[in-house]
Amino acid sequence: MEKAYTTKNQGELRRQALDALALQDAEAKCAAVWSMHATVNIDIDVCLSPLPDLPGRPPRPELVAPTMVPRRAMSTVEGRVAMLHALAHIEFNAINLALDIIWRFPGMPEAFYQDWCTVAFEEATHFDMLSRRLQVLGYAYGDFSAHNGLWEMAEKTQSDLLARLALVPRTLEARGLDASPQIRHRLALAGDEESAAILDIILRDEVGHVAIGNHWYKRLCAQQQCDAVSTYEVLAKQYEAPRLRGPFNLDARRAAGFDEVELEALQRMAVQPVL
């Protein structure tokens, strides 16, 4: 049985984040994250060494290529469960992403680490809600295969904080702002109001998470005297970020800190639907 977190590191947030990231058991990881939220000591200048086998994750689900993850009709119970499982996997990865940005990048203001601690706390709560919902429906996290796209981008940007901010919260996680209303509608249409209500909570919180990514990305751009829009396009190409597809949830993106110039650029860069 894994401990919720390593006791020798209880007093310092970034060390706790690294310990939590290494935990394999999902429940233990969530407990460690929830414990971190009360931590006030943040050693912002210490460079930490990675632990082996990051990120910690349970032996299941099996990780496969995105094209190998089966698609199922949402009109069936199994199809809805598969969608909930995919969302739980995204939230589990989002926990790891928030923990990783806390420990990996020293030298930022304390508010930076506090912001991402809040993100990790809420992502753990989202995962817990989805995991419990799967159990009610007779399934568990790990029962379906999943892909590793979110963490692969984290690995690509492990030495570049500006790229991490541009391409994880502002790109991959922001996709959830666009997709959540459609998924919520399909769940409600199928009569699954309990799952739809979870999506309402997730969308509300994810607006705040993307806003945090936007805030720190634009702050770093200002410090480095680079244009946020053109720099984003360069980073997206350099790190081979996936091309985004519309339609976009423009209201949610505005609430998350995207301005009109960014939204125009986003729509220009997006893959256009085939008519």
C-alpha positions as CSV (number, residue, x, y, z in Angstrom):
1,M,0.0,0.0,0.0
2,E,1.5,3.4,-1.0
3,K,1.5,6.2,1.4
4,A,-0.4,9.4,0.5
5,Y,2.9,11.2,0.3
6,T,6.5,10.9,1.5
7,T,6.6,12.1,5.1
8,K,10.2,13.5,4.9
9,N,8.9,16.1,2.4
10,Q,5.7,17.2,4.1
11,G,6.8,20.7,4.7
12,E,7.6,21.9,1.1
13,L,5.1,22.2,-1.7
14,R,7.4,21.5,-4.7
15,R,8.9,18.4,-3.1
16,Q,5.4,17.2,-2.2
17,A,4.4,17.7,-5.8
18,L,7.3,15.5,-7.0
19,D,6.4,12.8,-4.5
20,A,2.8,12.8,-5.5
21,L,3.6,12.7,-9.2
22,A,5.6,9.5,-8.5
23,L,2.6,7.7,-6.8
24,Q,1.1,4.9,-8.9
25,D,-2.1,4.4,-7.1
26,A,-4.8,6.9,-8.2
27,E,-6.5,7.2,-4.8
28,A,-3.2,7.7,-3.1
29,K,-2.2,10.4,-5.6
30,C,-5.5,12.2,-5.1
31,A,-5.0,12.1,-1.3
32,A,-1.5,13.5,-1.6
33,V,-2.8,16.3,-3.8
34,W,-5.5,17.2,-1.4
35,S,-3.0,17.2,1.5
36,M,-0.7,19.6,-0.5
37,H,-3.4,22.3,-0.7
38,A,-2.7,23.4,2.9
39,T,1.0,23.7,2.4
40,V,2.4,27.3,2.8
41,N,6.2,26.6,2.5
42,I,7.4,26.9,-1.1
43,D,11.1,26.7,-1.9
44,I,10.9,28.4,-5.3
45,D,14.7,28.3,-6.1
46,V,15.6,24.7,-5.4
47,C,16.3,22.6,-8.4
48,L,14.9,19.1,-7.8
49,S,16.0,15.9,-9.4
50,P,13.4,13.7,-11.0
51,L,12.4,10.4,-9.3
52,P,12.4,7.3,-11.4
53,D,9.5,6.2,-13.5
54,L,7.6,9.5,-13.8
55,P,4.7,9.9,-13.9
56,G,3.4,7.3,-11.5
57,R,0.3,5.6,-12.9
58,P,-1.6,2.4,-12.2
59,P,-0.9,-0.7,-14.4
60,R,-4.2,-0.1,-16.1
61,P,-5.5,1.4,-18.3
62,E,-3.5,0.0,-21.2
63,L,-2.0,2.9,-23.1
64,V,-2.4,2.6,-26.9
65,A,-2.1,4.9,-29.9
66,P,-5.0,7.4,-30.2
67,T,-6.2,5.7,-33.3
68,M,-6.4,2.4,-31.3
69,V,-8.9,3.7,-28.7
70,P,-12.2,2.3,-29.7
71,R,-15.1,4.7,-30.4
72,R,-18.6,3.6,-29.1
73,A,-22.0,5.1,-29.6
74,M,-23.1,7.3,-26.8
75,S,-26.6,5.9,-27.2
76,T,-25.5,2.8,-25.4
77,V,-24.6,2.4,-21.7
78,E,-21.1,1.1,-22.7
79,G,-20.6,4.0,-25.0
80,R,-21.4,6.5,-22.2
81,V,-19.2,4.6,-19.8
82,A,-16.3,4.6,-22.3
83,M,-16.7,8.4,-22.7
84,L,-16.7,8.8,-18.9
85,H,-13.6,6.6,-18.7
86,A,-11.8,8.8,-21.4
87,L,-12.7,11.9,-19.4
88,A,-11.4,10.3,-16.2
89,H,-8.1,9.5,-18.0
90,I,-7.8,13.1,-19.1
91,E,-8.3,14.3,-15.5
92,F,-5.8,11.8,-14.2
93,N,-3.2,13.1,-16.7
94,A,-4.2,16.6,-15.7
95,I,-3.3,15.9,-12.1
96,N,0.1,14.7,-13.2
97,L,0.6,17.8,-15.5
98,A,-0.2,20.2,-12.6
99,L,2.2,18.3,-10.3
100,D,4.9,18.3,-12.9
101,I,4.8,22.0,-13.6
102,I,5.1,22.7,-9.8
103,W,8.2,20.7,-9.2
104,R,10.0,20.9,-12.6
105,F,10.3,24.7,-13.0
106,P,12.0,26.6,-10.2
107,G,12.4,30.4,-9.9
108,M,8.8,31.5,-10.5
109,P,6.8,33.6,-8.0
110,E,5.1,31.8,-5.2
111,A,1.7,32.6,-6.7
112,F,2.7,30.5,-9.7
113,Y,3.0,27.4,-7.6
114,Q,0.0,28.2,-5.5
115,D,-2.1,28.5,-8.8
116,W,-1.0,25.1,-10.0
117,C,-1.6,23.5,-6.6
118,T,-5.2,24.8,-6.9
119,V,-5.4,23.2,-10.4
120,A,-4.0,19.9,-9.1
121,F,-6.6,19.9,-6.3
122,E,-9.5,20.5,-8.6
123,E,-8.2,18.0,-11.2
124,A,-8.0,15.4,-8.4
125,T,-11.6,16.2,-7.4
126,H,-12.7,15.8,-11.1
127,F,-11.0,12.4,-11.4
128,D,-12.6,11.3,-8.1
129,M,-16.1,12.3,-9.2
130,L,-15.7,10.5,-12.6
131,S,-14.1,7.4,-10.9
132,R,-17.0,7.2,-8.5
133,R,-19.5,7.6,-11.3
134,L,-17.9,4.7,-13.2
135,Q,-18.2,2.6,-10.1
136,V,-21.9,3.4,-9.8
137,L,-22.3,2.2,-13.4
138,G,-20.5,-1.0,-12.7
139,Y,-17.0,-0.2,-14.1
140,A,-13.7,1.2,-12.9
141,Y,-10.9,3.4,-14.1
142,G,-8.6,1.1,-16.1
143,D,-11.4,-1.0,-17.7
144,F,-10.8,0.6,-21.1
145,S,-7.7,1.4,-23.1
146,A,-6.5,5.0,-23.3
147,H,-3.9,7.1,-25.0
148,N,-1.0,9.2,-23.6
149,G,-1.1,12.3,-25.8
150,L,-1.3,14.8,-22.9
151,W,1.8,13.5,-21.1
152,E,3.7,13.1,-24.4
153,M,3.4,16.9,-24.8
154,A,4.6,17.4,-21.3
155,E,7.7,15.4,-22.1
156,K,8.4,17.4,-25.2
157,T,8.2,20.7,-23.2
158,Q,10.0,19.5,-20.1
159,S,12.9,22.0,-20.6
160,D,10.8,25.0,-21.8
161,L,8.3,26.5,-19.5
162,L,7.0,29.0,-22.1
163,A,6.2,26.1,-24.4
164,R,4.7,24.1,-21.6
165,L,2.2,26.9,-20.9
166,A,1.5,27.5,-24.5
167,L,0.9,23.9,-25.5
168,V,-0.6,22.1,-22.5
169,P,-3.1,24.4,-20.7
170,R,-3.6,26.8,-23.6
171,T,-3.9,24.1,-26.3
172,L,-4.5,20.5,-25.2
173,E,-6.5,21.3,-22.0
174,A,-8.3,24.2,-23.7
175,R,-9.8,21.7,-26.1
176,G,-12.0,20.6,-23.2
177,L,-13.6,24.0,-23.2
178,D,-14.7,23.3,-26.8
179,A,-15.7,19.6,-26.3
180,S,-17.4,19.7,-22.9
181,P,-20.7,21.3,-23.9
182,Q,-21.2,18.8,-26.7
183,I,-20.4,15.8,-24.5
184,R,-22.7,17.2,-21.8
185,H,-25.5,17.5,-24.2
186,R,-25.1,14.0,-25.5
187,L,-25.1,12.6,-21.9
188,A,-28.2,14.5,-21.0
189,L,-29.9,13.5,-24.2
190,A,-29.3,9.8,-23.3
191,G,-30.9,10.5,-19.9
192,D,-27.7,10.5,-17.8
193,E,-28.2,13.7,-15.9
194,E,-25.8,12.6,-13.1
195,S,-22.9,12.4,-15.5
196,A,-24.0,15.6,-17.3
197,A,-23.9,17.4,-13.9
198,I,-20.2,16.3,-13.4
199,L,-19.4,17.8,-16.8
200,D,-20.9,21.2,-15.6
201,I,-18.5,21.2,-12.7
202,I,-15.5,20.3,-14.8
203,L,-16.2,22.9,-17.5
204,R,-16.6,25.6,-14.8
205,D,-13.3,24.7,-13.2
206,E,-11.4,24.2,-16.5
207,V,-12.2,27.8,-17.5
208,G,-10.2,28.8,-14.4
209,H,-7.4,26.4,-15.2
210,V,-6.9,27.6,-18.8
211,A,-7.1,31.2,-17.4
212,I,-4.1,30.3,-15.1
213,G,-2.2,29.0,-18.1
214,N,-3.0,32.1,-20.1
215,H,-2.0,34.4,-17.3
216,W,1.5,32.9,-16.8
217,Y,2.1,32.4,-20.5
218,K,1.4,36.1,-21.2
219,R,3.4,37.2,-18.2
220,L,6.4,35.2,-19.5
221,C,5.9,36.6,-23.0
222,A,6.0,40.1,-21.5
223,Q,9.1,39.4,-19.5
224,Q,10.9,38.0,-22.6
225,Q,9.5,40.8,-24.8
226,C,7.9,38.5,-27.3
227,D,4.5,38.7,-28.9
228,A,2.1,36.2,-27.4
229,V,0.3,35.4,-30.7
230,S,3.2,35.0,-33.0
231,T,5.3,33.1,-30.3
232,Y,2.4,30.7,-29.9
233,E,2.4,29.9,-33.6
234,V,6.2,29.3,-33.5
235,L,6.0,27.0,-30.5
236,A,3.0,25.1,-31.9
237,K,5.1,24.4,-35.0
238,Q,8.3,23.7,-33.2
239,Y,6.8,21.1,-30.8
240,E,4.4,19.7,-33.4
241,A,1.2,20.5,-31.4
242,P,-1.9,19.0,-32.9
243,R,-3.9,21.2,-35.2
244,L,-7.1,22.2,-33.4
245,R,-10.5,21.8,-34.9
246,G,-13.6,24.0,-34.5
247,P,-16.2,24.8,-33.6
248,F,-14.7,26.6,-30.7
249,N,-16.4,27.6,-27.4
250,L,-15.5,31.3,-27.9
251,D,-17.4,32.4,-24.8
252,A,-15.6,30.0,-22.5
253,R,-12.2,30.8,-24.2
254,R,-12.9,34.5,-23.6
255,A,-13.7,33.8,-20.0
256,A,-10.4,31.9,-19.8
257,G,-8.4,34.9,-20.9
258,F,-8.1,34.6,-24.7
259,D,-8.5,38.0,-26.3
260,E,-10.0,38.7,-29.7
261,V,-6.7,38.8,-31.6
262,E,-5.8,35.3,-30.2
263,L,-9.2,33.9,-31.1
264,E,-8.9,35.2,-34.6
265,A,-5.5,33.6,-34.9
266,L,-6.8,30.4,-33.4
267,Q,-9.5,30.1,-36.0
268,R,-7.1,30.9,-38.8
269,M,-4.7,28.2,-37.7
270,A,-7.5,25.6,-37.1
271,V,-8.2,22.7,-39.4
272,Q,-11.2,23.7,-41.5
273,P,-14.0,21.1,-41.7
274,V,-14.4,19.3,-45.0
275,L,-17.6,20.3,-46.8
